[in-house]
Structures are given as structure tokens and as C-alpha cells.
Amino acid sequence: MSEILEPVRRIVADAVRSRVVGPNADNRAQELFEAPGERWFAEDRPIRIIHADSCMFIGGLRALLFQSLHPLAMAGVATHSDYKADPWGRLQRTADFLAATTFGPASESQRAVDMVKRVHTRVVGTADDGRPYSANDPHLLKWVHIAEIDSFLAAHAKFGEIELSPEQRDGYVLDMSRIASALGVIDPPTSVAELEEQIAAYRPELRTSAPARDAARYLLLTPPLPIYQRPIYGLLGAAAVSLMPLWTRFPLRLPWLPVSERAVVRPAAQALTKTLRWALQPIPFTPSEQ
């Protein structure tokens, strides 16, 4: 049976890695996972558990939807991002940043952070309401950060392979605070309770916008994929929507179908993430012995 399934596993793995990592997936994996040197995070840290799981595909989509609710953050994306012209390139850069900071040698982690900060210096402008924005603004950086880690935690809670304890969930927020601080976030949350408090503090600033709704339609309905791949992507998108707080649904014109989400979407998404987990293993997430 393994002789029959192995070619299938390889086809699925290669297809996913070519989209998420790019054509140099094997070389990049060696640079990050197998290179010698100290890491920012020990092998048993919660950040490694979450970021190694295939549920990150769902968490990433949820993060993009959630982040778009801040009008200044969305203005920067709409004006400066190439997410429509080159969506896979943007995904690959994001995935590489997470892999480098989570699993790579400390030198690669710092290099990834420095690169993002350099790119952010060019992301400045004025939103439609006349307010200036800058991607390196610590306040906006914090929103992007907390929306991201809230999304990754939500995805892992529903679709992750390993159930995390409350202490491990707090540990994940603490781990991510190191990356956030390196990027310029001031006082990032270090526990789930602090994360929830900070999200609540941002809620008065969040609202819908035409660019946010346009981004949601693009991400969920018109991804640049062959027809045969769209049902799988559509399931990932539906799973991401199912994790969005109810108060975010109407502003982004997202559906709320609680019965269908519980009975159909989430079980199907769990099966898909399990399949992706199988296809993408084994992956050398820890450095090999030197």
C-alpha cells in the first residue's frame, strides 16, 4: 500500500510546496531546518508546534481577513501590496518569514526581520480619510501582529493535530512576542488574556472599507488557481471564515451559517488538514545533528 500511496503523497507535497515555498523549496528547507547554529526558539516551544501544522493554511487566510478590518493597515496593503498581481509571491514571502524566524538559525531569523523592516520603510501614504499611515508605525504593527497570532491560535484550536494546554497557548503568545518586538511592536501581548484585551482595545478603530471587502472577495472567491484546485482552496477559505468572530462577518460581507459550519465545513476541513499533514511529512523541522 505504501508503494501506491507514496507517489500520491509526493505529488501533493510538491504541489503545495511549490505554491507556498517556491521552486527552491528543497534548498530553502536545508538552509533553515538543517543548518547549524542556535535558534530563537527551543525545539519544545509552542511556536514550533503551531507553525509546523498544516492548519496554518487556514490560520493564514483568517489572519488576512481579520487584519483587513483596520482601515490604515488595509490602505497600506491596497496601495503597496502586490497581492493581486503576485499573490503566490506574497504568500511565499510570508511563509518564508515565519519559517525563518521559527525554525531557522538566529542569523536567518534576524535577516528575515531586517528585510521586513526595510520593506516597511517604503509602505507609507495617506488613507482615503486623510490620515497618514506607515507600515513601521508600532500601533499598526501591533494590530497586524495580534490579528495574526489570534488567527493561528484559533486555527490550531479547531484543526491542529496536538491539543495545546492553556500554558502552551500562553507560551505561544510569549514566543511570538519576541518576533513582534524585533519588528518594532511596543509591548506585544505575552499571554492569551493580554491578547484578548489588546484586540478588544482595537475594536473601536476597526471598520469595513471597500478595499477590505474587495480583498475578501478576491481571497475567497477568485483565487488565481486552476479550476481543479479551487474546491480545495474553497474549503480552506470556508474554514477560515468559520473561525471569524461574529462581529467581523457583516462588515466584510462574510456569511454566517453556524449549522453548516459545524456539520460540514469543519469536519471536511479537519479531513483536509489531516491529508495535508500526511502529504507534507516528513519535514525536517529541527536541525540535524552536526
C-alpha positions in Angstrom: 0.0 0.0 0.0 2.8 2.4 0.8 4.3 1.9 -2.6 1.0 3.0 -4.1 0.4 6.0 -1.8 4.0 7.4 -1.8 3.7 8.8 -5.4 0.4 10.4 -4.5 1.9 11.9 -1.3 4.9 13.3 -3.3 2.6 14.9 -5.9 0.5 16.6 -3.3 3.6 17.7 -1.3 5.4 19.1 -4.4 2.2 21.0 -5.4 1.8 22.6 -2.0 5.5 23.4 -1.5 5.8 25.0 -5.0 2.9 27.3 -4.1 3.9 28.1 -0.5 7.7 28.0 -0.6 8.5 28.4 -4.3 10.6 26.5 -6.8 13.6 26.3 -4.5 11.7 24.6 -1.7 14.3 21.8 -1.0 17.3 24.2 -0.9 15.4 26.6 1.4 14.4 23.8 3.7 18.0 22.8 4.1 19.1 26.4 4.8 16.5 26.8 7.5 15.9 23.4 9.1 19.3 21.7 8.7 21.8 24.5 9.0 23.8 24.5 12.3 23.5 27.3 14.8 21.4 28.5 17.7 17.7 29.1 17.2 15.5 31.8 18.6 13.2 29.0 19.9 13.9 25.7 21.5 12.6 22.5 19.9 9.8 22.1 22.5 8.4 25.6 22.3 4.7 26.0 21.4 5.6 28.2 18.4 7.2 25.2 16.7 4.2 23.0 17.3 1.7 25.5 15.8 3.8 26.7 12.9 4.7 23.1 11.8 1.0 22.2 11.5 -1.0 22.3 8.2 -3.7 24.2 10.0 -1.5 27.3 9.3 -3.0 27.4 5.8 -6.4 28.1 7.4 -5.0 30.4 10.0 -3.2 32.5 7.4 -6.3 33.1 5.4 -8.2 34.0 8.6 -5.4 36.5 9.5 -5.6 38.3 6.2 -9.4 38.7 6.6 -9.1 39.9 10.2 -6.2 42.3 9.5 -8.1 44.0 6.7 -10.6 45.4 9.2 -8.2 48.1 10.2 -8.6 50.8 7.6 -5.0 52.1 7.8 -3.5 48.6 7.6 -5.7 47.9 4.7 -4.8 51.2 3.0 -1.2 50.1 3.0 -2.0 46.7 1.6 -4.3 48.1 -1.1 -1.8 50.7 -2.2 1.6 49.0 -1.9 0.9 45.3 -1.9 1.0 43.1 -5.0 -1.3 40.5 -3.6 -3.4 40.5 -6.8 -0.6 40.8 -9.3 1.6 38.3 -7.4 -0.4 36.5 -4.7 1.8 33.5 -4.5 4.9 35.5 -4.3 3.4 37.4 -1.3 2.4 34.1 0.3 5.9 32.7 -0.2 7.5 35.7 1.4 5.2 35.4 4.4 5.7 31.7 4.7 9.5 32.2 4.5 9.4 34.8 7.2 7.5 32.5 9.6 9.8 29.6 8.8 13.0 31.6 9.2 12.0 33.1 12.5 10.5 30.0 13.9 12.9 27.2 12.7 16.0 28.9 11.2 19.3 29.8 12.7 19.3 33.0 14.6 21.2 34.7 11.8 18.4 33.8 9.3 15.8 34.9 11.8 17.4 38.4 12.2 17.9 38.6 8.4 14.2 38.0 7.8 13.2 40.6 10.4 15.6 43.2 8.9 14.2 42.6 5.4 10.7 43.1 6.5 11.6 46.4 8.3 13.4 47.6 5.1 10.3 46.8 3.0 8.1 48.6 5.5 10.0 51.9 5.2 8.5 52.2 1.7 4.9 51.5 2.8 3.8 55.0 3.7 1.0 57.1 2.4 -2.4 58.7 3.1 -5.6 56.8 3.5 -8.9 57.8 1.9 -10.0 59.5 5.1 -6.9 61.7 5.0 -5.0 60.0 7.8 -1.3 59.2 7.2 -0.1 55.6 7.6 3.2 53.9 7.9 3.8 50.1 8.0 6.5 50.7 10.6 4.1 52.5 12.9 4.2 50.5 16.1 0.5 50.8 16.6 -0.3 49.3 13.2 2.4 46.7 13.6 0.7 45.6 16.8 -2.7 45.2 15.2 -1.2 43.1 12.4 0.6 41.0 15.0 -2.3 40.4 17.3 -4.7 39.6 14.4 -2.1 37.1 13.1 -1.5 35.2 16.4 -5.2 35.2 17.3 -5.8 33.6 13.9 -3.1 31.0 14.2 -4.3 30.1 17.7 -7.9 29.8 16.5 -7.0 27.6 13.6 -4.9 25.3 15.7 -7.6 25.0 18.4 -10.0 23.7 15.7 -7.8 21.9 13.2 -4.4 21.3 14.9 -3.1 17.8 15.4 -1.9 18.4 19.0 -4.2 19.9 21.6 -2.4 22.6 23.5 -2.7 23.3 27.2 -3.6 26.8 28.4 0.0 27.1 29.5 1.2 26.2 26.0 -1.2 28.7 24.4 0.2 31.4 26.7 3.6 30.2 25.7 2.8 30.6 22.0 1.8 34.3 22.6 5.0 34.8 24.5 7.1 33.2 21.8 5.5 35.4 19.1 6.2 38.5 21.3 9.9 38.0 20.6 9.4 38.3 16.9 7.0 41.2 17.3 9.5 43.1 19.5 12.2 42.6 16.9 9.9 44.1 14.2 9.2 47.1 16.3 6.0 46.3 18.2 5.8 48.0 21.6 4.5 45.9 24.5 3.2 43.0 22.5 0.9 40.6 24.4 2.7 37.8 26.3 -0.4 35.7 27.2 -3.8 34.8 25.8 -5.5 37.1 28.3 -3.4 40.1 27.2 -4.0 39.2 23.6 -7.8 39.3 24.1 -7.5 42.6 26.0 -5.5 44.2 23.2 -7.9 43.0 20.4 -10.8 44.5 22.4 -8.9 47.8 22.7 -8.5 48.0 18.9 -12.2 47.3 18.1 -13.2 51.0 18.1 -10.7 51.5 15.3 -11.9 48.6 13.1 -14.5 49.0 10.4 -15.3 47.9 6.9 -13.9 49.5 3.8 -14.2 49.0 0.0 -10.6 47.7 -0.2 -11.2 45.3 2.7 -14.4 43.9 1.0 -12.6 43.7 -2.3 -9.7 41.8 -0.7 -12.1 39.3 1.0 -13.9 38.6 -2.3 -10.5 38.1 -4.0 -9.2 35.8 -1.3 -12.3 33.7 -1.0 -13.9 33.7 -4.4 -11.4 34.4 -7.2 -8.0 33.0 -6.3 -5.6 32.6 -9.2 -5.8 28.8 -9.3 -6.7 26.2 -11.9 -10.3 25.1 -11.7 -9.5 21.6 -10.3 -7.6 23.2 -7.4 -10.3 25.7 -6.4 -12.6 23.3 -4.4 -9.7 22.5 -2.0 -8.8 26.2 -1.7 -12.5 27.0 -1.3 -12.7 24.6 1.7 -9.7 26.3 3.3 -11.4 29.6 2.8 -14.7 28.4 4.2 -12.9 27.0 7.2 -11.1 30.4 7.7 -14.5 32.2 7.6 -15.9 29.8 10.1 -13.3 31.0 12.6 -14.0 34.6 12.2 -15.7 36.3 15.2 -19.4 37.0 14.5 -18.9 40.8 14.9 -16.5 40.7 11.9 -18.8 38.9 9.5 -21.2 41.7 8.5 -18.5 44.4 7.8 -16.7 42.1 5.4 -19.9 40.6 3.9 -19.0 37.1 5.2 -21.7 34.5 5.6 -22.8 33.2 9.0 -24.1 29.6 8.6 -23.5 28.1 12.0 -25.1 24.7 11.3 -23.3 24.2 8.0 -20.0 25.3 9.5 -20.3 22.8 12.4 -21.8 19.9 10.4 -20.0 20.2 7.0 -17.2 22.8 6.8 -15.2 22.0 9.9 -15.3 18.2 9.5 -14.3 18.5 5.9 -11.5 21.0 6.8 -10.2 18.6 9.5 -10.0 15.8 6.9 -8.2 18.1 4.5 -5.6 19.4 7.1 -5.0 15.8 8.1 -4.4 14.9 4.5 -2.0 17.8 4.0 -0.2 16.9 7.2 0.3 13.4 5.9 1.4 14.6 2.5 3.9 17.1 3.9 5.7 14.7 6.2 8.4 14.0 6.9 9.7 17.6 7.1 12.9 18.3 9.0 11.5 20.9 11.4 14.5 20.5 13.8 18.2 20.9 12.9 20.0 17.7 12.2 22.9 16.6 14.4 26.2 18.0 13.3 
